[in-house]
Amino acid sequence: MVLNYIWIAFFLIAFVVALARLVFFGDVNVFTEIMNSTYDSAKTGFEISLGLTGILSLWLGVMKIGERGGMIDLFSRGVAPLFSKLFPDIPKGHPASGSMLMNISANMLGLDNAATPFGLKAMQELQEINPDKSKASNPMIMFLVMNASGLTLIPVTVMVYRAQMGAVNPADVFIPIMIATFAATLVGVIAVCLKQRINIFNKAIMGFFLGMLVIIGGTIFAFNSMPQEKANIVSGLAANIILLSVIVLFIVVALRKRVNIFESFIDGAKDGFKTAVTIIPYLIAILVGIGVFRASGAMDFLMDGLRNLVALTGMDTRWVDGMPTAIMKPLSGSGARGMMIDAMKTFGADSFTGRLSSVLQGATDTTFYIVAVYYGAVNIKNSRYTVPYALLADLAGVLTAVFVAYLFFG
């Protein structure tokens, strides 16, 4: 619903701005440029979608190997001690714990198709023990904030789009995204813990927090001490080593489970092909809307205004061009994806803006969509403090994304 209004607004605002340019500035070419942008954007959306087929098939094939090899179960067992402390209101052994673990584990592995069914099942089971069926319970809020913070270890989608847009090393944003999404999750979980008076000094919780801080702090310290060129080389190398190691790990684990690895890959690759074809109309729609908005001059007017405000503070203004992705992400995943693609198309996939938009896309998740779908599934009317705390996590992810973008690509 939100994306519907945003898409309509793109066209209405573009028309008003173009009319003003024609009437007050005598720009007789503006409407021609807008219409040409619709054709170019539609063509670009179609070409990108088709080009995604091979890469998306590859990664969904790999993910299917991991899924059938039991990687979700493995992750679930690993984080089970932490979950029992973060959700003290859930009775021990309740099935909701298992569904939530599976959902978070699937999200961390980038298995969106598997994560959503587990998440909806978890909400139904949490609703069974919810004393007020119309109001979100404490476990529901913690679960939703964790989902909205977008904790993902393997940002497959972002890397796929970067590859399609011509990035020299599509995985160069892997480590920055990991740092940004860790920061978002850390802030969101700590904030909810304090609100719900959960003891954050518990051994399992403190170990989780300290572990994340060590990873984030250690990575930032290591790359901050390197020259910019060396940091780019090392981060790209590290990211590709990690990704290849993940593929090998999935294969080895599946091999031990006696899974037919090749058949699993083929099944996943088929899903990748279907996904690439399915997103064609959605991608064309959002890219055409953004193209019209940009061709009218409305996007430049908006960004120039924000850029001038930032310049008054004496700060560098390059990060401003990545903000459309950050602003759109809590509202719409497909809208943010369109903004990211538009940034890479306009400035280049390997430009600072192109990389920053990619990191912002992977740093958080679609807060309002998640809240609407998950709470709507169990008829929750009062979300209490879910949205502000989820947006706090989003803000932490955005700020961290900008910081690490300057650190790695500045």
N, C-alpha and C positions, 0 to 999 in steps of 0.2 A: 504493500500500500504506500509506504514512504517513497519507494523508488518511482511509483506511478506519478506522484506529485513532483518529484525532482525532475523527472523526464519531461513532464509538461512545462515546468518552469524554464528548462533549458530553451525551449522553442519560443515561449511567450516573451521571455526577457530578451532573447536574441532578436526577435522581431521589433520590439520597442527600441532597443539600442540601434539597430540598423535603420529604422525609420528616422530616429533622431540624427544619425550621421548623414542621411540623405537630405533631410529638411534643413538642418542647421549648418552642416558643413559641406553640402553639395557633393557628397560621395556617391556617384552614380554607379559605382562598381560593387558596392557592398552586398546587394541582393544577389548579384551574379556569383560573388565569392561564396556566399552562404550556400547557394544551390550546388555549386561545384564541390563544396566540402561534403555535402550529403552523398554525392556519388563516390568521391574519394574515400570517405569513411566507410561506406558500405563495402566497397571493394577491399579495403584494408581489413575489415572485420572478417570477410569471407576468406581472404588469403591467410590470415593469421590462424583461423580455426582449422583450415585444411593443413597448414603447416604444423599445427600442434599434434596431429594424428600420430606421427611416428614417435615423438618424444613422450607424449602422454601414454601411449601404448607401452613403451619401454618401462616407465616408472610404475604404472599401475600393474604391469606384469610382475615387477620386482616386489611390489607391495603385496600382491596376492600370494607370492611365495612365502613372505613373512607371516601373513595372516594364517595360512594353512599350516605353517611350521610351528605355530603356537607362540609367536612373538608377543601377541596381546596378553596371553596368559602369563608369560614371563615378566612382562612389565608390571602386570597387575600384582603379582606376588612380591615384586620388588618394592612397590609403594604402599602395600597393605598396612605396614606398621604406622606409617605417617597418616594414612586416611582414618584410622581408628581414633587418632587424637584430634584431627581436624573436624571430625563429625561425632562429638561425644553424645549427641542426642539420639543417634541411631543405635538400636539394640544390637548387642553382639550377635553375629551370625545372621542378621537380617539380609535378605536377598538384595536390598537396595545398595548395600556396600559393594557387592560384586558387580552390579550393573554400572555403578559410578566408576569403579576401577577400570572396567572394560572400556567405558566411554573415554575417560582421560587418557588411557593407554593408547587407544586408537587415534585420538587427536594428536598425541605426541608423535606418533608414527606417520601422521599425515593421511590416515585412512578415514577421510570424511564420510564416505558411504557407510562404513561400519560404525563410526562414532555416533551418528544421529539416532539409529534405532536403539543402541544401548542407552543413549541419553534420555530418550522418550520413555523407555522402560524404567529407567531409574526414577524419573519424575513420578510415574504412576505408582511405583513402590514407595516412594517418599510420601506421596499423598495419603497412602494407607495409614501411616503413623502420624499424620499431621493433625493436631487437635482442632485446628480451625481450617476447614476445607476451602475457605475463600481467601485465606491469607497465607503468604509464603512463609514457610517455616525456616528456622535457622540453617538446617542442613541444605535446604533448597537454595537459599541465598548464597551460601559458600560454594555450592556446586555451580551455580550460574555465573558467579564472579570468576571462578577458575576457568570456566568455558570461555567467557568473554575476554579473558586476558590472552587467549590464543596461544597457550604454551605448545609449541610445535618444534620437535627436534629436527625434522626433515621438511623444509618448505618446498615441497615438490612443485606445486603450482607456480610459485614465483620463478623458480629456476627454469621451468618449462617455457614460460612466457619470455624470459630474458633470452633464452636460446633462440626462440623464434624471431625476436626483434633484433638479432644480430650481435648480441654481446660476445666479446672475445672469450670471456670465461664466465659463463652463466652462474657458476657456483661462488663467485667472489663475494656475494652478499650473504653467504651461508652463516659465517661466524657473526657478522653484525646483526643479522636477524635473530640468531640464538641469544645474543646478549640482550637485545631489546625485548624479546618476548619473555625471557627470564625475569627481567626487571619489572615488566608489567605484572607478571604472575606474583612475584615477590611482594610488590606493593599492595596488590589486591588482596592477597591472602592475609598479610599482616594487618591490613586495615579491618578486614572482617573479623579476624581473631580478636583484635582489641575491642571492636564493637560487641562481639558476643562473649567477651570475657573468657576466651579460651587461653589457657596457660601457654604462652609462646616460649616459655623457658623449659618446657618438656623436652626430654632428650631427643625424641624423634623429630619434633617440630624444629627445635634449635639446630639439630644436625642438618635438616633440609635447608633452613635459612642460611646457615654458615656455608654449606656446600655450594649453594647457588652464588653466594657472595664471593667465595673463593674463586669459582669459575669465572664470574664476571670481572672481578677485580684483577685476577691474575692475567686474564686475556687482555684487558685494557692496559695494564702495566707493561706487559710484554710488547704490545704493538705501539704503545706510546713512546717507548724508548728506541724505536726503529726509525730510520729515514723513511719518508713516504713511499718511495719506489720499492724499497725492500719489504715494507709492510704489505704492499699490494701483492708482491710475489709470494711471500710466506703465507698470507691469509688464503690466497687462491690454492696454493699447494696443500695446506692443511685441510681446507674444505674438501678438496677432491680426494685426499687420502681417507678422510672420515667417510665420505659418501661411498667410495669403493669398498671400504671395510664393512659398511652396513650391508651392502649387497652380498659380500662374501659371507658375512655372519648369517644373513637370512638363508642363504643356500645351505650352509653347514647345519644350521638348526633344523631346516626342513629335511635335510639328508638323514639326520639322526631320527627323525620322526617317520622316516620311510615315505615321505611325500613324493608324488610324481612331480618333480620340479619343473620339467619342461612343460607338462600339461598345465600346471598351475600358472606358469608364466603366460601361456597362450590364452588361458581363460581371462587373466587380468588384462592382457593386451587387447582382447576383444572389448572389454569394458572401456578401455582407453579410447578405442576407435569410436564406440557409441557416444562416449562423453564428448569427444571432439566435435562430432556431427551435431549433437544435441545443443551445444552452446552457440552454434552459428547465429540463430536469430537473436538471442540475448546479447551477444557481443556486437552484432551489427546495430541493434537498437541503441545501446548505450554509447557506442562510438559515434554514431550519427548525431545523437543529442549533444555530446561533448563537442563534436566538430562544428555544429551550428553555433553553439555558444561561443566557441573560440573565434570562428570566422567573423562573427558579428562585432567582435572587439570587446564583448562583455567580460571575457576571461582576462584579457590584458588590462582592462580598466580595474577589475577587482584585484588582480595581483599587483599592479602598479601602485594602487592605493595602499595595500598592505606593505609593499616593499618600501614605499616612502616613509611610512610610519616607523618601520624597523630601522631605516637609515638615520632617522632623527636620533636614535639611541646610540648610533655609532657602531652598531653590530654589522657583521657580514650579512648580506641579504640573499645569498644563493639558496638558502634553505626554504625561502618563501615559495618557490616554484613547486616544491614537493607537497605543499600543504593541501591542495585539493584532494589528494589521495587520503591524507590523514583525516580531513574533515568528513569525507564520504564513508570511510571504513566503518564507523559505528552504525551508520544508517543502512548501508547496502554493500554486500560483498562484491556483487557484479558491478555496481557503480564505481567502487574503489578500484576494481580491476581495470575498468575502462579508463579511469584517471591515470593509473600507472602506465598503461599502454600508451595513452596520449602523451604522457611526459616523455616516455622513451622514444616515441615517434617524433616529437617536437624537438627534443634536446639531444637525443641519442641514447642508446641503451647503456653505453659506458660513460656518459656524462655524469657529473655530480648529481644533477637532478634526477636522471634516470635511475641511478643506483639508490639515491635517497628514497625515491618513490617505491622502489622494490623493497627496501628495508621497512618502510612504513606499512606496506601491504602485508608483510609477514609478521609484523610486531604484535598485532592484536587481532581480535575477531569482530564480527558484526554484532555488537551488543544488543541493539534494539530488535534485530531479527531473532537472536537467540532467546531473548526474554519473551518475545511475542509467541514464538513457536513452542517453547518448553512450558511456559506458564499456561498458554492457551490450551495445550494438550490435556491439562488436568484442571482447567477452569479456575485458575487462580485469578482473583480480581484485584487483590491488594499485594503489590510486589514489595511493599515496605521500602527498604533502603537499597534494594538490588541495583537499580539503575545508577544512582550517584556513585556507589562504590565500584561498580563495573567501569563507569566512565573515569573514575580516579585511576584505575589500573590502565585504561586506555591512554590517559594523559601521561602516565609514567612511561608507557611504551613509546609514545610519540617523542617525548623529550629525550629519552635514551637513544632512540633511532637517529635523531638529529645529531646528538653528541658522537655516536659511533660512526656515523657517516663522515663527519669531519675528521675523526680519528683515522679511519681507514682510507678515505678517498679525498680528503680535504685539499 
